[in-house]
Amino acid sequence: MLEPENKQGIVYLIGAGPGDPGLLTLRGRELLAQADVVVYDRLVHPAVLDYARPEALRVFVGKASARHTLTQEEINALLIRHAQEGKRVARLKGGDPFVFGRGGEEAEACRTAGVPFVVVPGITSAIAAPAYAGIPVTHRDAASSFCVITGHEREDGKESGRRAAGQAEGRRDWARLAHAADTLIFLMGVEALPEIVARLQEHGREPETPIALVQWGTWPQQRVVSGTLADIVERVREAGLRPPAVCVVGEVVRLRGRLQWFDDPRRQPLFGKRIVVTRAREQASGLVDMLRTRGAEVLEYPTIRIEKLKDMTELDGALQSLERYAWMVVTSVNTVPVIAERLEALERDARAFAMTKVAAIGPATASILREKLGIRADFVPTEAVAEALIDQWPDREMRGKRVFLPRAREAREMLPERLRAMGAIVDVIPVYETVAMEQPETLLEDLRAGNIDAITFTASSTVKNLMQALAIGSAESNLGAYLKGVCLAAIGPVTGQTLKEYGFEPTIVAEEHTMAGLVKALESYFAKRGKGDG
Ligand code: SAH
């Protein structure tokens, strides 16, 4: 084939958005997933990197520590070198690559070197950070223009040297900037705040003009300090606010009083809460996303990993002769991808199920069945537990009927036993197993330091694995003390019962036994607690 064509490298200049991983563009995600090399800096949310392939080389050029600073020239050279080796290089930048991101310089360097590039604009912090603080940069009554201006810090959000600040100062036309637009937005402006505030007033902006600084905008640690040109310097000092922050000046800042939403605990009870997700990474993303969109800081400590069994002969056998089965019962989302994969390998498709009815344990399993196999479940019980499935079983006449039950290697026998008691012939076929993962020390440290607000348990296995790992990891085995005050949130009564068996009363047992139900339960728990604390 035309190998040489594939050898042509390329640089994707991608805006990663301001922080909240949901604010990455679809195009950005698509190109990130194709990249061989990902070059990123400090203001890119780590979850955005998960969209890159696991085998992609990740290069941090974040300049967070002065010791490890790559100059702009070194970064340019890095991008070009990889591209010239035929690699697809994703250059991920916070916000928009062409808004104070030096993306222009990187594009120029590519052009000079003859390396092709693509630009994917991103959501800039200049607009998004105020938006997440409830401040629209324009408003029919308050502002009909906005202007984005640089302060004097370096681009990674760290303070620049004093000399650089002084130098840039001399060049600025403050008389023009002060009235450039109704709303003035300063990036990299924390260090220079006293200067900015003084000059704006010197050039005719009223001391009462409202101003706000939004630190870590769109991140779970977002903080906002507001005031007037006259008092903001003092307030920022008192609050100890540091970069990165966006500074907004103008009447629109007052709107936060009415429009605050993201960092408002009354509307977003999970805002800033540190919540542990113990699910296997393969199946955690739905829960993680739901928690993140509500402003929670999610700490992923997968205690288990889902692994497909090596020997697939039993499953293949069943899939080759599906017409023998009256029912297939799917008790976990984990079985579906394995079935889809084997069906594909056997060169069969959804029509293989033409004679077979399908039962799904819950809505998540039903939805993955639709997505991966194009199959609508014939039956989903009202509660996502095996007991409900069998209690509500819709087929009255099971005598002599064959049931195909693919599932985890280790699972409860209740379901096959009760189906057999109804006269069915049940083929239990293990397709995957859950493998315990080593426990990172950091979770224990976080628990010891009292940094964790809640731990979510989405299955009994997550309770078992976490308890085991924590007990092993903690020399003092002082587990009870560490977990005191931490909200232990179980997805349903079975998982809750497992917690009890370990001596812990679940703080929450979700009424609706789904991940959405678990999130809802967490929200109402923290909403109530928020009130209680005053
Ligand atoms: N290209 C970026 C800006 C890079 S300059 C963009 O379009 O957003 C770096 C500065 O951006 C920081 O000093 C800070 O002023 C601002 N910034 C970036 N992300 C931010 C965030 N999440 N919250 C507040 N300010 C942010």
Residues whose N, C-alpha, C, O or C-beta is under 5 A from the ligand:
A	BS01	SAH	P18 G19 L43 G94 G95 D96 P97 V99 F100 G101 T124 S125 A126 A129 R154 E155 G157 F186 L187 M188 G189 V214 Q215 W216 G217 P244 A245 V246
